[in-house]
């Protein structure tokens, strides 16, 4: 099964090829994030039971959409488990725009900026 992550609105959508990104993951920096803060900006809509079977030592993947706006694109179940276990911080690979844009399927700069500017509001 191909791993993809998508966000969007009335302007279109942005889809990352997570499988392709994971092949290159070791070249990205790891940063610690506050679990409660991440949960607030990334609501969980997954399977709670499955979340508790995940390995929270495996870093999440977070991308910087634009200045002051980050988005979790892989690891929502791990984040949920960390919250349930009372973990304060969790590691994540953190990709700048320049790094993560290479993993966006059919990247179109105008669509990207329309979608991201909508997230600022």
MIZA-573377 format. One record per atom (N, C-alpha, C, O, CB): residue in three letters; x, y, z; atom name. Coordinates in pm, whole numbers, padded with zeros to 5 digits. Glycine has a CB too. Example, Ala and Ser with C-alpha at 12.3 -4.5 7.8 and 13.67 -1.06 7.14 Angstrom:
// residues 2
NODE:resn:X:Y:Z:name
NODE:ALA:01319:-00569:00780:N;
NODE:ALA:01230:-00450:00780:CA;
NODE:ALA:01320:-00330:00780:C;
NODE:ALA:01424:-00332:00846:O;
NODE:ALA:01131:-00447:00905:CB;
NODE:SER:01285:-00225:00708:N;
NODE:SER:01367:-00106:00714:CA;
NODE:SER:01290:00003:00787:C;
NODE:SER:01341:00114:00804:O;
NODE:SER:01408:-00060:00572:CB;
This chain:
// residues 121
NODE:resn:X:Y:Z:name
NODE:UNK:00084:-00118:00000:N;
NODE:UNK:00000:00000:00000:CA;
NODE:UNK:00088:00124:00000:C;
NODE:UNK:00182:00135:00080:O;
NODE:UNK:-00096:00000:00122:CB;
NODE:UNK:00059:00217:-00089:N;
NODE:UNK:00135:00342:-00096:CA;
NODE:UNK:00095:00432:00020:C;
NODE:UNK:-00023:00445:00053:O;
NODE:UNK:00112:00413:-00232:CB;
NODE:UNK:00196:00494:00080:N;
NODE:UNK:00171:00588:00187:CA;
NODE:UNK:00169:00729:00132:C;
NODE:UNK:00266:00773:00070:O;
NODE:UNK:00276:00575:00298:CB;
NODE:UNK:00059:00799:00153:N;
NODE:UNK:00044:00937:00108:CA;
NODE:UNK:-00022:01016:00222:C;
NODE:UNK:-00089:00959:00308:O;
NODE:UNK:-00041:00946:-00025:CB;
NODE:UNK:-00003:01148:00220:N;
NODE:UNK:-00073:01235:00314:CA;
NODE:UNK:-00120:01357:00236:C;
NODE:UNK:-00045:01414:00157:O;
NODE:UNK:00019:01276:00435:CB;
NODE:UNK:-00245:01396:00259:N;
NODE:UNK:-00304:01505:00181:CA;
NODE:UNK:-00374:01606:00270:C;
NODE:UNK:-00442:01570:00366:O;
NODE:UNK:-00402:01449:00078:CB;
NODE:UNK:-00357:01734:00236:N;
NODE:UNK:-00436:01842:00295:CA;
NODE:UNK:-00494:01922:00179:C;
NODE:UNK:-00442:01918:00068:O;
NODE:UNK:-00349:01933:00391:CB;
NODE:UNK:-00601:01993:00206:N;
NODE:UNK:-00657:02074:00099:CA;
NODE:UNK:-00774:02158:00146:C;
NODE:UNK:-00817:02152:00261:O;
NODE:UNK:-00701:01986:-00014:CB;
NODE:UNK:-00823:02237:00053:N;
NODE:UNK:-00940:02321:00075:CA;
NODE:UNK:-01000:02352:-00062:C;
NODE:UNK:-00973:02282:-00160:O;
NODE:UNK:-00902:02453:00153:CB;
NODE:UNK:-01081:02455:-00070:N;
NODE:UNK:-01148:02487:-00197:CA;
NODE:UNK:-01052:02526:-00309:C;
NODE:UNK:-01091:02529:-00426:O;
NODE:UNK:-01247:02599:-00176:CB;
NODE:UNK:-00927:02556:-00276:N;
NODE:UNK:-00828:02594:-00377:CA;
NODE:UNK:-00760:02474:-00442:C;
NODE:UNK:-00700:02486:-00549:O;
NODE:UNK:-00723:02683:-00316:CB;
NODE:UNK:-00769:02357:-00378:N;
NODE:UNK:-00704:02239:-00430:CA;
NODE:UNK:-00646:02157:-00317:C;
NODE:UNK:-00693:02166:-00203:O;
NODE:UNK:-00595:02276:-00529:CB;
NODE:UNK:-00545:02076:-00347:N;
NODE:UNK:-00487:01993:-00243:CA;
NODE:UNK:-00335:01979:-00263:C;
NODE:UNK:-00281:01999:-00371:O;
NODE:UNK:-00553:01855:-00241:CB;
NODE:UNK:-00271:01943:-00153:N;
NODE:UNK:-00129:01913:-00151:CA;
NODE:UNK:-00118:01770:-00102:C;
NODE:UNK:-00174:01735:00001:O;
NODE:UNK:-00047:02015:-00059:CB;
NODE:UNK:-00045:01687:-00176:N;
NODE:UNK:-00028:01547:-00136:CA;
NODE:UNK:00121:01512:-00135:C;
NODE:UNK:00192:01532:-00233:O;
NODE:UNK:-00106:01452:-00231:CB;
NODE:UNK:00165:01459:-00021:N;
NODE:UNK:00303:01415:-00007:CA;
NODE:UNK:00313:01265:-00030:C;
NODE:UNK:00223:01189:00008:O;
NODE:UNK:00357:01451:00133:CB;
NODE:UNK:00421:01223:-00093:N;
NODE:UNK:00451:01082:-00112:CA;
NODE:UNK:00537:01040:00007:C;
NODE:UNK:00659:01056:00005:O;
NODE:UNK:00524:01056:-00249:CB;
NODE:UNK:00473:00988:00110:N;
NODE:UNK:00542:00952:00234:CA;
NODE:UNK:00639:00836:00210:C;
NODE:UNK:00749:00834:00266:O;
NODE:UNK:00440:00914:00344:CB;
NODE:UNK:00599:00743:00128:N;
NODE:UNK:00685:00628:00098:CA;
NODE:UNK:00819:00674:00039:C;
NODE:UNK:00924:00625:00079:O;
NODE:UNK:00613:00532:00000:CB;
NODE:UNK:00814:00766:-00055:N;
NODE:UNK:00935:00820:-00117:CA;
NODE:UNK:01017:00899:-00014:C;
NODE:UNK:01140:00888:-00011:O;
NODE:UNK:00898:00910:-00237:CB;
NODE:UNK:00950:00977:00068:N;
NODE:UNK:01017:01056:00171:CA;
NODE:UNK:01090:00965:00269:C;
NODE:UNK:01202:00995:00309:O;
NODE:UNK:00915:01145:00245:CB;
NODE:UNK:01026:00856:00309:N;
NODE:UNK:01087:00765:00405:CA;
NODE:UNK:01217:00703:00353:C;
NODE:UNK:01304:00668:00432:O;
NODE:UNK:00989:00655:00441:CB;
NODE:UNK:01229:00689:00222:N;
NODE:UNK:01352:00634:00165:CA;
NODE:UNK:01471:00728:00186:C;
NODE:UNK:01586:00684:00187:O;
NODE:UNK:01333:00608:00015:CB;
NODE:UNK:01443:00858:00204:N;
NODE:UNK:01548:00959:00222:CA;
NODE:UNK:01553:01014:00365:C;
NODE:UNK:01626:01109:00391:O;
NODE:UNK:01526:01073:00124:CB;
NODE:UNK:01477:00957:00455:N;
NODE:UNK:01452:01017:00586:CA;
NODE:UNK:01578:01047:00667:C;
NODE:UNK:01581:01144:00742:O;
NODE:UNK:01363:00927:00665:CB;
NODE:UNK:01680:00967:00654:N;
NODE:UNK:01800:00985:00736:CA;
NODE:UNK:01874:01116:00708:C;
NODE:UNK:01958:01157:00789:O;
NODE:UNK:01893:00870:00714:CB;
NODE:UNK:01846:01180:00597:N;
NODE:UNK:01917:01305:00569:CA;
NODE:UNK:01852:01428:00633:C;
NODE:UNK:01904:01539:00620:O;
NODE:UNK:01926:01325:00419:CB;
NODE:UNK:01739:01409:00701:N;
NODE:UNK:01669:01522:00762:CA;
NODE:UNK:01697:01529:00912:C;
NODE:UNK:01723:01427:00977:O;
NODE:UNK:01518:01512:00738:CB;
NODE:UNK:01693:01650:00965:N;
NODE:UNK:01724:01670:01107:CA;
NODE:UNK:01605:01628:01194:C;
NODE:UNK:01489:01632:01152:O;
NODE:UNK:01761:01818:01134:CB;
NODE:UNK:01637:01588:01315:N;
NODE:UNK:01536:01551:01414:CA;
NODE:UNK:01528:01662:01517:C;
NODE:UNK:01629:01718:01560:O;
NODE:UNK:01569:01414:01482:CB;
NODE:UNK:01406:01693:01555:N;
NODE:UNK:01379:01801:01650:CA;
NODE:UNK:01275:01750:01750:C;
NODE:UNK:01186:01673:01714:O;
NODE:UNK:01330:01932:01576:CB;
NODE:UNK:01285:01792:01875:N;
NODE:UNK:01187:01754:01978:CA;
NODE:UNK:01070:01853:01975:C;
NODE:UNK:01090:01974:01965:O;
NODE:UNK:01254:01751:02120:CB;
NODE:UNK:00950:01799:01984:N;
NODE:UNK:00828:01880:01984:CA;
NODE:UNK:00746:01852:02109:C;
NODE:UNK:00746:01741:02160:O;
NODE:UNK:00743:01853:01857:CB;
NODE:UNK:00676:01954:02158:N;
NODE:UNK:00585:01941:02270:CA;
NODE:UNK:00461:01863:02226:C;
NODE:UNK:00392:01904:02133:O;
NODE:UNK:00546:02081:02326:CB;
NODE:UNK:00433:01752:02292:N;
NODE:UNK:00322:01664:02253:CA;
NODE:UNK:00188:01737:02259:C;
NODE:UNK:00111:01731:02163:O;
NODE:UNK:00318:01541:02343:CB;
NODE:UNK:00159:01805:02368:N;
NODE:UNK:00029:01872:02383:CA;
NODE:UNK:00008:01979:02276:C;
NODE:UNK:-00102:01993:02223:O;
NODE:UNK:00017:01936:02522:CB;
NODE:UNK:00113:02052:02244:N;
NODE:UNK:00103:02155:02140:CA;
NODE:UNK:00074:02091:02004:C;
NODE:UNK:-00010:02141:01929:O;
NODE:UNK:00234:02238:02133:CB;
NODE:UNK:00143:01982:01973:N;
NODE:UNK:00119:01913:01846:CA;
NODE:UNK:-00022:01859:01836:C;
NODE:UNK:-00085:01866:01730:O;
NODE:UNK:00219:01800:01827:CB;
NODE:UNK:-00073:01806:01947:N;
NODE:UNK:-00209:01750:01948:CA;
NODE:UNK:-00311:01860:01919:C;
NODE:UNK:-00409:01836:01848:O;
NODE:UNK:-00239:01683:02084:CB;
NODE:UNK:-00289:01979:01973:N;
NODE:UNK:-00383:02090:01950:CA;
NODE:UNK:-00391:02129:01802:C;
NODE:UNK:-00498:02162:01752:O;
NODE:UNK:-00342:02211:02032:CB;
NODE:UNK:-00278:02124:01734:N;
NODE:UNK:-00278:02164:01593:CA;
NODE:UNK:-00296:02046:01497:C;
NODE:UNK:-00301:02066:01376:O;
NODE:UNK:-00149:02236:01562:CB;
NODE:UNK:-00304:01925:01550:N;
NODE:UNK:-00321:01805:01466:CA;
NODE:UNK:-00421:01711:01532:C;
NODE:UNK:-00381:01611:01592:O;
NODE:UNK:-00184:01733:01444:CB;
NODE:UNK:-00550:01742:01522:N;
NODE:UNK:-00652:01659:01587:CA;
NODE:UNK:-00646:01513:01539:C;
NODE:UNK:-00616:01485:01423:O;
NODE:UNK:-00792:01716:01559:CB;
NODE:UNK:-00674:01422:01632:N;
NODE:UNK:-00667:01279:01603:CA;
NODE:UNK:-00804:01228:01559:C;
NODE:UNK:-00904:01250:01627:O;
NODE:UNK:-00617:01201:01726:CB;
NODE:UNK:-00807:01158:01445:N;
NODE:UNK:-00930:01099:01395:CA;
NODE:UNK:-00908:00952:01360:C;
NODE:UNK:-00980:00895:01277:O;
NODE:UNK:-00981:01177:01271:CB;
NODE:UNK:-00810:00891:01424:N;
NODE:UNK:-00773:00754:01391:CA;
NODE:UNK:-00827:00652:01489:C;
NODE:UNK:-00920:00679:01565:O;
NODE:UNK:-00625:00741:01385:CB;
NODE:UNK:-00769:00535:01485:N;
NODE:UNK:-00808:00422:01566:CA;
NODE:UNK:-00726:00421:01695:C;
NODE:UNK:-00605:00401:01692:O;
NODE:UNK:-00790:00288:01489:CB;
NODE:UNK:-00794:00444:01808:N;
NODE:UNK:-00727:00451:01939:CA;
NODE:UNK:-00656:00319:01973:C;
NODE:UNK:-00544:00320:02024:O;
NODE:UNK:-00829:00484:02049:CB;
NODE:UNK:-00721:00208:01944:N;
NODE:UNK:-00662:00078:01973:CA;
NODE:UNK:-00531:00058:01896:C;
NODE:UNK:-00431:00015:01952:O;
NODE:UNK:-00761:-00035:01940:CB;
NODE:UNK:-00535:00090:01768:N;
NODE:UNK:-00415:00079:01686:CA;
NODE:UNK:-00305:00173:01737:C;
NODE:UNK:-00188:00136:01742:O;
NODE:UNK:-00447:00109:01538:CB;
NODE:UNK:-00344:00295:01775:N;
NODE:UNK:-00247:00393:01823:CA;
NODE:UNK:-00163:00336:01937:C;
NODE:UNK:-00043:00362:01945:O;
NODE:UNK:-00318:00521:01869:CB;
NODE:UNK:-00225:00260:02025:N;
NODE:UNK:-00154:00207:02141:CA;
NODE:UNK:-00058:00094:02105:C;
NODE:UNK:00020:00050:02190:O;
NODE:UNK:-00254:00157:02243:CB;
NODE:UNK:-00062:00047:01980:N;
NODE:UNK:00033:-00058:01937:CA;
NODE:UNK:00155:00000:01864:C;
NODE:UNK:00247:-00073:01830:O;
NODE:UNK:-00039:-00158:01844:CB;
NODE:UNK:00154:00130:01841:N;
NODE:UNK:00262:00193:01764:CA;
NODE:UNK:00387:00216:01851:C;
NODE:UNK:00381:00210:01973:O;
NODE:UNK:00215:00325:01704:CB;
NODE:UNK:00496:00241:01784:N;
NODE:UNK:00625:00260:01850:CA;
NODE:UNK:00660:00410:01854:C;
NODE:UNK:00698:00468:01753:O;
NODE:UNK:00738:00180:01777:CB;
NODE:UNK:00645:00470:01971:N;
NODE:UNK:00665:00616:01979:CA;
NODE:UNK:00811:00658:01976:C;
NODE:UNK:00840:00778:01974:O;
NODE:UNK:00602:00668:02103:CB;
NODE:UNK:00903:00564:01976:N;
NODE:UNK:01044:00602:01960:CA;
NODE:UNK:01078:00629:01814:C;
NODE:UNK:01182:00687:01784:O;
NODE:UNK:01136:00492:02017:CB;
NODE:UNK:00991:00587:01723:N;
NODE:UNK:01009:00617:01580:CA;
NODE:UNK:00964:00762:01558:C;
NODE:UNK:00849:00795:01584:O;
NODE:UNK:00927:00517:01487:CB;
NODE:UNK:01055:00848:01511:N;
NODE:UNK:01018:00990:01495:CA;
NODE:UNK:00901:01012:01398:C;
NODE:UNK:00883:00939:01301:O;
NODE:UNK:01138:01067:01446:CB;
NODE:UNK:00824:01116:01429:N;
NODE:UNK:00716:01161:01341:CA;
NODE:UNK:00779:01235:01223:C;
NODE:UNK:00902:01249:01217:O;
NODE:UNK:00615:01255:01419:CB;
NODE:UNK:00697:01281:01130:N;
NODE:UNK:00746:01367:01023:CA;
NODE:UNK:00660:01494:01024:C;
NODE:UNK:00538:01488:01013:O;
NODE:UNK:00740:01295:00882:CB;
NODE:UNK:00727:01607:01038:N;
NODE:UNK:00660:01738:01040:CA;
NODE:UNK:00725:01824:00933:C;
NODE:UNK:00847:01828:00920:O;
NODE:UNK:00670:01805:01181:CB;
NODE:UNK:00639:01894:00857:N;
NODE:UNK:00690:01983:00753:CA;
NODE:UNK:00654:02127:00787:C;
NODE:UNK:00550:02155:00848:O;
NODE:UNK:00634:01945:00614:CB;
NODE:UNK:00742:02217:00747:N;
NODE:UNK:00716:02360:00763:CA;
NODE:UNK:00644:02407:00636:C;
NODE:UNK:00705:02419:00530:O;
NODE:UNK:00848:02441:00788:CB;
NODE:UNK:00514:02435:00650:N;
NODE:UNK:00435:02481:00535:CA;
NODE:UNK:00476:02621:00493:C;
NODE:UNK:00494:02649:00374:O;
NODE:UNK:00286:02477:00567:CB;
NODE:UNK:00490:02707:00591:N;
NODE:UNK:00531:02845:00571:CA;
NODE:UNK:00568:02900:00708:C;
NODE:UNK:00555:02830:00808:O;
NODE:UNK:00417:02931:00503:CB;
NODE:UNK:00613:03022:00713:N;
NODE:UNK:00657:03080:00840:CA;
NODE:UNK:00554:03058:00950:C;
NODE:UNK:00438:03095:00936:O;
NODE:UNK:00684:03230:00822:CB;
NODE:UNK:00599:02999:01061:N;
NODE:UNK:00517:02973:01179:CA;
NODE:UNK:00403:02873:01160:C;
NODE:UNK:00316:02864:01246:O;
NODE:UNK:00460:03100:01227:CB;
NODE:UNK:00402:02799:01050:N;
NODE:UNK:00299:02698:01030:CA;
NODE:UNK:00365:02565:00995:C;
NODE:UNK:00422:02548:00887:O;
NODE:UNK:00199:02740:00919:CB;
NODE:UNK:00355:02471:01089:N;
NODE:UNK:00407:02337:01069:CA;
NODE:UNK:00290:02240:01060:C;
NODE:UNK:00182:02266:01113:O;
NODE:UNK:00504:02297:01185:CB;
NODE:UNK:00312:02126:00992:N;
NODE:UNK:00206:02027:00975:CA;
NODE:UNK:00262:01888:00993:C;
NODE:UNK:00361:01852:00929:O;
NODE:UNK:00139:02041:00837:CB;
NODE:UNK:00199:01809:01078:N;
NODE:UNK:00234:01669:01096:CA;
NODE:UNK:00181:01593:00975:C;
NODE:UNK:00061:01596:00947:O;
NODE:UNK:00175:01613:01230:CB;
NODE:UNK:00270:01525:00904:N;
NODE:UNK:00226:01449:00787:CA;
NODE:UNK:00246:01299:00802:C;
NODE:UNK:00204:01222:00716:O;
NODE:UNK:00299:01497:00664:CB;
NODE:UNK:00309:01256:00911:N;
NODE:UNK:00324:01113:00938:CA;
NODE:UNK:00346:01093:01087:C;
NODE:UNK:00435:01154:01146:O;
NODE:UNK:00441:01052:00856:CB;
NODE:UNK:00264:01007:01148:N;
NODE:UNK:00283:00974:01289:CA;
NODE:UNK:00170:01015:01380:C;
NODE:UNK:00190:01025:01502:O;
NODE:UNK:00406:01036:01336:CB;
NODE:UNK:00052:01039:01326:N;
NODE:UNK:-00060:01082:01410:CA;
NODE:UNK:-00095:00979:01517:C;
NODE:UNK:-00128:01015:01630:O;
NODE:UNK:-00183:01109:01323:CB;
NODE:UNK:-00087:00850:01484:N;
NODE:UNK:-00116:00746:01583:CA;
NODE:UNK:-00009:00744:01693:C;
NODE:UNK:-00042:00727:01811:O;
NODE:UNK:-00124:00607:01516:CB;
NODE:UNK:00118:00763:01655:N;
NODE:UNK:00226:00768:01754:CA;
NODE:UNK:00209:00889:01846:C;
NODE:UNK:00234:00881:01966:O;
NODE:UNK:00363:00773:01685:CB;
NODE:UNK:00168:01001:01788:N;
NODE:UNK:00145:01121:01869:CA;
NODE:UNK:00032:01096:01969:C;
NODE:UNK:00042:01137:02084:O;
NODE:UNK:00111:01241:01778:CB;
NODE:UNK:-00073:01031:01925:N;
NODE:UNK:-00186:01001:02014:CA;
NODE:UNK:-00142:00910:02129:C;
NODE:UNK:-00181:00931:02244:O;
NODE:UNK:-00301:00934:01936:CB;
NODE:UNK:-00060:00810:02098:N;
NODE:UNK:-00010:00721:02203:CA;
NODE:UNK:00075:00799:02303:C;
NODE:UNK:00062:00781:02424:O;
NODE:UNK:00073:00605:02142:CB;
NODE:UNK:00162:00886:02253:N;
NODE:UNK:00246:00967:02342:CA;
NODE:UNK:00159:01051:02435:C;
NODE:UNK:00189:01063:02554:O;
NODE:UNK:00340:01059:02259:CB;
NODE:UNK:00052:01109:02383:N;
NODE:UNK:-00041:01187:02466:CA;
NODE:UNK:-00103:01100:02573:C;
NODE:UNK:-00106:01138:02690:O;
NODE:UNK:-00151:01252:02379:CB;
NODE:UNK:-00153:00984:02534:N;
NODE:UNK:-00219:00892:02629:CA;
NODE:UNK:-00124:00845:02738:C;
NODE:UNK:-00165:00822:02852:O;
NODE:UNK:-00277:00771:02554:CB;
NODE:UNK:00004:00830:02704:N;
NODE:UNK:00103:00784:02801:CA;
NODE:UNK:00161:00898:02885:C;
NODE:UNK:00240:00875:02976:O;
NODE:UNK:00215:00712:02730:CB;
NODE:UNK:00123:01021:02854:N;
NODE:UNK:00171:01136:02930:CA;
NODE:UNK:00313:01179:02895:C;
NODE:UNK:00380:01243:02975:O;
NODE:UNK:00165:01105:03074:CB;
NODE:UNK:00358:01144:02775:N;
NODE:UNK:00491:01183:02729:CA;
NODE:UNK:00490:01333:02699:C;
NODE:UNK:00398:01382:02633:O;
NODE:UNK:00533:01100:02602:CB;
NODE:UNK:00590:01406:02745:N;
NODE:UNK:00593:01551:02728:CA;
NODE:UNK:00641:01595:02591:C;
NODE:UNK:00584:01686:02530:O;
NODE:UNK:00681:01612:02834:CB;
NODE:UNK:00747:01530:02540:N;
NODE:UNK:00802:01567:02409:CA;
NODE:UNK:00818:01443:02324:C;
NODE:UNK:00832:01331:02374:O;
NODE:UNK:00937:01642:02424:CB;
NODE:UNK:00817:01465:02193:N;
NODE:UNK:00835:01355:02099:CA;
NODE:UNK:00923:01405:01984:C;
NODE:UNK:00914:01520:01942:O;
NODE:UNK:00697:01304:02046:CB;
NODE:UNK:01007:01316:01935:N;
NODE:UNK:01097:01352:01825:CA;
NODE:UNK:01025:01344:01690:C;
NODE:UNK:00936:01262:01669:O;
NODE:UNK:01219:01261:01825:CB;
NODE:UNK:01068:01432:01602:N;
NODE:UNK:01013:01432:01466:CA;
NODE:UNK:01121:01477:01368:C;
NODE:UNK:01203:01564:01399:O;
NODE:UNK:00888:01525:01456:CB;
NODE:UNK:01118:01416:01252:N;
NODE:UNK:01199:01469:01142:CA;
NODE:UNK:01131:01598:01102:C;
NODE:UNK:01009:01602:01083:O;
NODE:UNK:01212:01367:01020:CB;
NODE:UNK:01210:01704:01089:N;
NODE:UNK:01154:01835:01058:CA;
NODE:UNK:01209:01882:00925:C;
NODE:UNK:01329:01904:00910:O;
NODE:UNK:01187:01938:01170:CB;
NODE:UNK:01120:01899:00827:N;
NODE:UNK:01160:01934:00691:CA;
NODE:UNK:01118:02076:00657:C;
NODE:UNK:01002:02114:00676:O;
NODE:UNK:01100:01837:00590:CB;
NODE:UNK:01212:02154:00608:N;
NODE:UNK:01184:02289:00560:CA;
NODE:UNK:01103:02279:00431:C;
NODE:UNK:01089:02171:00374:O;
NODE:UNK:01316:02369:00536:CB;
NODE:UNK:01050:02391:00385:N;
NODE:UNK:00977:02393:00258:CA;
NODE:UNK:01064:02340:00145:C;
NODE:UNK:01018:02259:00064:O;
NODE:UNK:00929:02536:00226:CB;
NODE:UNK:01188:02385:00140:N;
NODE:UNK:01278:02343:00034:CA;
NODE:UNK:01300:02192:00036:C;
NODE:UNK:01317:02131:-00069:O;
NODE:UNK:01412:02415:00046:CB;
NODE:UNK:01298:02133:00155:N;
NODE:UNK:01317:01989:00167:CA;
NODE:UNK:01191:01910:00133:C;
NODE:UNK:01197:01812:00059:O;
NODE:UNK:01363:01954:00306:CB;
NODE:UNK:01077:01952:00186:N;
NODE:UNK:00957:01871:00167:CA;
NODE:UNK:00888:01892:00032:C;
NODE:UNK:00811:01806:-00010:O;
NODE:UNK:00860:01899:00276:CB;
NODE:UNK:00913:02003:-00035:N;
NODE:UNK:00845:02026:-00163:CA;
NODE:UNK:00881:01920:-00266:C;
NODE:UNK:00803:01893:-00358:O;
NODE:UNK:00880:02165:-00218:CB;
NODE:UNK:00999:01859:-00253:N;
NODE:UNK:01041:01753:-00344:CA;
NODE:UNK:00957:01626:-00332:C;
NODE:UNK:00963:01539:-00419:O;
NODE:UNK:01186:01720:-00319:CB;
NODE:UNK:00880:01616:-00225:N;
NODE:UNK:00799:01496:-00202:CA;
NODE:UNK:00650:01524:-00224:C;
NODE:UNK:00566:01437:-00200:O;
NODE:UNK:00821:01444:-00059:CB;
NODE:UNK:00619:01644:-00270:N;
NODE:UNK:00480:01677:-00303:CA;
NODE:UNK:00452:01628:-00443:C;
NODE:UNK:00525:01660:-00537:O;
NODE:UNK:00452:01832:-00290:CB;
NODE:UNK:00347:01549:-00457:N;
NODE:UNK:00310:01494:-00587:CA;
NODE:UNK:00248:01605:-00671:C;
NODE:UNK:00157:01675:-00624:O;
NODE:UNK:00211:01373:-00571:CB;
NODE:UNK:00295:01621:-00794:N;
NODE:UNK:00243:01725:-00885:CA;
NODE:UNK:00243:01863:-00821:C;
NODE:UNK:00141:01931:-00819:O;
NODE:UNK:00101:01689:-00931:CB;
NODE:UNK:00359:01903:-00769:N;
NODE:UNK:00371:02033:-00702:CA;
NODE:UNK:00341:02148:-00799:C;
NODE:UNK:00397:02155:-00909:O;
NODE:UNK:00512:02050:-00643:CB;
NODE:UNK:00250:02236:-00757:N;
NODE:UNK:00219:02359:-00830:CA;
NODE:UNK:00229:02473:-00729:C;
NODE:UNK:00151:02480:-00634:O;
NODE:UNK:00075:02354:-00898:CB;
NODE:UNK:00326:02561:-00750:N;
NODE:UNK:00353:02666:-00652:CA;
NODE:UNK:00232:02753:-00622:C;
NODE:UNK:00209:02787:-00506:O;
NODE:UNK:00466:02752:-00701:CB;
NODE:UNK:00155:02791:-00723:N;
NODE:UNK:00039:02878:-00699:CA;
NODE:UNK:-00066:02808:-00614:C;
NODE:UNK:-00122:02869:-00523:O;
NODE:UNK:-00023:02922:-00832:CB;
NODE:UNK:-00093:02681:-00641:N;
NODE:UNK:-00190:02605:-00560:CA;
NODE:UNK:-00138:02591:-00418:C;
NODE:UNK:-00213:02610:-00322:O;
NODE:UNK:-00218:02465:-00623:CB;
NODE:UNK:-00011:02558:-00404:N;
NODE:UNK:00050:02542:-00272:CA;
NODE:UNK:00030:02670:-00189:C;
NODE:UNK:-00014:02663:-00075:O;
NODE:UNK:00201:02509:-00285:CB;
NODE:UNK:00061:02784:-00248:N;
NODE:UNK:00052:02909:-00172:CA;
NODE:UNK:-00093:02947:-00140:C;
NODE:UNK:-00119:03005:-00035:O;
NODE:UNK:00119:03022:-00250:CB;
NODE:UNK:-00186:02916:-00229:N;
NODE:UNK:-00328:02940:-00198:CA;
NODE:UNK:-00373:02856:-00079:C;
NODE:UNK:-00440:02906:00010:O;
NODE:UNK:-00416:02908:-00321:CB;
NODE:UNK:-00336:02730:-00079:N;
NODE:UNK:-00377:02641:00030:CA;
NODE:UNK:-00312:02682:00161:C;
NODE:UNK:-00379:02691:00263:O;
NODE:UNK:-00341:02496:-00003:CB;
NODE:UNK:-00182:02708:00158:N;
NODE:UNK:-00110:02744:00279:CA;
NODE:UNK:-00157:02878:00335:C;
NODE:UNK:-00168:02894:00457:O;
NODE:UNK:00041:02748:00251:CB;
NODE:UNK:-00185:02975:00249:N;
NODE:UNK:-00232:03105:00298:CA;
NODE:UNK:-00368:03090:00365:C;
NODE:UNK:-00401:03165:00457:O;
NODE:UNK:-00240:03208:00183:CB;
NODE:UNK:-00448:02995:00320:N;
NODE:UNK:-00577:02967:00383:CA;
NODE:UNK:-00557:02911:00524:C;
NODE:UNK:-00638:02938:00613:O;
NODE:UNK:-00658:02867:00298:CB;
NODE:UNK:-00451:02833:00545:N;
NODE:UNK:-00422:02776:00676:CA;
NODE:UNK:-00379:02882:00777:C;
NODE:UNK:-00394:02862:00898:O;
NODE:UNK:-00313:02670:00664:CB;
NODE:UNK:-00327:02994:00728:N;
NODE:UNK:-00284:03104:00817:CA;
NODE:UNK:-00403:03169:00886:C;
NODE:UNK:-00390:03219:00998:O;
NODE:UNK:-00205:03210:00738:CB;
NODE:UNK:-00517:03168:00820:N;
NODE:UNK:-00635:03239:00874:CA;
NODE:UNK:-00705:03162:00981:C;
NODE:UNK:-00805:03208:01035:O;
NODE:UNK:-00733:03269:00764:CB;
